Amino acid sequence: MNTFTQLESAVRSYGRSYPVVFDRAADSCLFDVDGRRYLDFLAGAGALNYGHNNSAITEALLDYIKRGGIAHGLDMQTQAKEEFLNALEQFILAPRDLRYRVQFTGPTGTNAVEAAFKIARKVTGRQNILAFTNGFHGVTLGALSATGNRHHRGGAGTALNAITRMPYDGYLGNTIDTSDLLIKMIEDPSSGIDLPAAVIVETVQGEGGLNVASTQWLQKIEQFCRQTGALLIIDDIQAGCGRTGEFFSFESMGIEPDIITLSKSLSGYGLPMAIVLISPQHDCWKPGEHNGTFRGNNHAFVTAAAALQKYWHNDDFAQEIRRKESLLTNRLDQLVTLFPHHITGQKGRGMMRGLAFRDGQMATDTSRRSFANGLVIETSGSHGEVVKCLCPLTISDEELNEGLDILASSISDVAISYAA
Ligand SMILES: Cc1ncc(COP(=O)(O)O)c(C=O)c1O
């Protein structure tokens, strides 16, 4: 029995997978209380794209705290919020010719999803929302309705309503275009599916196993939305903020969502923050209609603005992500070739990639073994069969290679133990 097993709720999960007490962190590394170093390929489940305690961002935050900048501001007008809004406009929205209003929600991804659903339902007067197999959108009741995972859904204790589940791109194999099925079922007035208020989709399913939607499929989903009056919600909470090699994961796809949800790495520092980007014509909120005490985490606004300023003022960072992506892809390909009996292939896009194991248990064992060898790495997918590399985007080539070396030797250890 330790403090955590004795005093913390049974709901704790990552603490079970990594049973040490962490103390410090720097860039791509975590350190436990005994000073042992771990490379971090989990990166706050995607909340630490710029690494732990990124020095430029730390400096901005310390300066702000030292000058007595407001920490908590409800949704009042503050200088920190103003600077964040201007940075988002200057470095992200304007250069991409995107026009959105920014809603600050409670500071979690799931609350941003709740807000997105409410807007879509208000705008259209419809209730039904189309969500996809293996989608993950959070665990508060509205968002949980759209989440596929049975384990999480089981925690609801009540009916999860007003969602229709459709097969994601590739769910029925390569030869069936699931967007055709979706379109057919909605066009048929007797299919039993109500016209949707919105379609919510991740371009890469982070928790669902790194499934990737193709450009063509997403374009058909967008076209379907335009034809039926449904709003297109892109949940970019995990795939956004540079993870796929561009700020928004859909940038190069020629689609324009009505609503975008962002959180996780938006604050750039692991501080809680979430926003919903709303096409101006759909911004139908009444003042305070969706509120929350912690919509004004000004420390997060400061770090978010600093991250946008540092990494997104030009294309260098995006190019650097794409360069690292090819390093990661090549190394993962080598592992697929080395372990064909255990690994079926690599999955994902950008720096959101992983290895699909034939057996979920072996993926879990590989993750546990990696931890014993000094690498924090998690699994995802229906059966936890995908070992997911989600390292900070700022990781050095040396550390990226070091982490992948640990992964390779851990797979080898586990394969040998299975063969014995
Ligand atoms: C795509 C996506 N949407 C929503 C969420 C929920 O975010 P949060 O855990 O901050 O509520 C997550 C979390 O993993 C996610 O990956």
The ligand as an SDF file (V2000), in Angstrom:
LIG
                    3D

 16 16  0  0  0  0  0  0  0  0999 V2000
  -10.0810   13.7080  -29.8730 C   0  0  0  0  0  0  0  0  0  0  0  0
  -10.3750   13.9600  -28.4250 C   0  0  0  0  0  0  0  0  0  0  0  0
  -11.4680   14.6490  -28.0970 N   0  0  0  0  0  0  0  0  0  0  0  0
  -11.7740   14.9160  -26.8210 C   0  0  0  0  0  0  0  0  0  0  0  0
  -10.9730   14.4580  -25.7830 C   0  0  0  0  0  0  0  0  0  0  0  0
  -11.3190   14.7540  -24.3600 C   0  0  0  0  0  0  0  0  0  0  0  0
  -10.4460   15.6840  -23.8040 O   0  0  0  0  0  0  0  0  0  0  0  0
  -10.3100   15.8070  -22.2080 P   0  0  0  0  0  0  0  0  0  0  0  0
   -9.6740   14.5460  -21.7210 O   0  0  0  0  0  0  0  0  0  0  0  0
   -9.4490   17.0060  -21.9890 O   0  0  0  0  0  0  0  0  0  0  0  0
  -11.6900   15.9850  -21.6880 O   0  0  0  0  0  0  0  0  0  0  0  0
   -9.8320   13.7110  -26.0820 C   0  0  0  0  0  0  0  0  0  0  0  0
   -8.9630   13.1790  -25.0170 C   0  0  0  0  0  0  0  0  0  0  0  0
   -8.1440   12.2990  -25.2050 O   0  0  0  0  0  0  0  0  0  0  0  0
   -9.5210   13.4470  -27.4430 C   0  0  0  0  0  0  0  0  0  0  0  0
   -8.4360   12.7370  -27.7920 O   0  0  0  0  0  0  0  0  0  0  0  0
  1  2  1  0
  2  3  1  0
  2 15  2  0
  3  4  2  0
  4  5  1  0
  5  6  1  0
  5 12  2  0
  6  7  1  0
  7  8  1  0
  8  9  2  0
  8 10  1  0
  8 11  1  0
 12 13  1  0
 12 15  1  0
 13 14  2  0
 15 16  1  0
M  END
$$$$
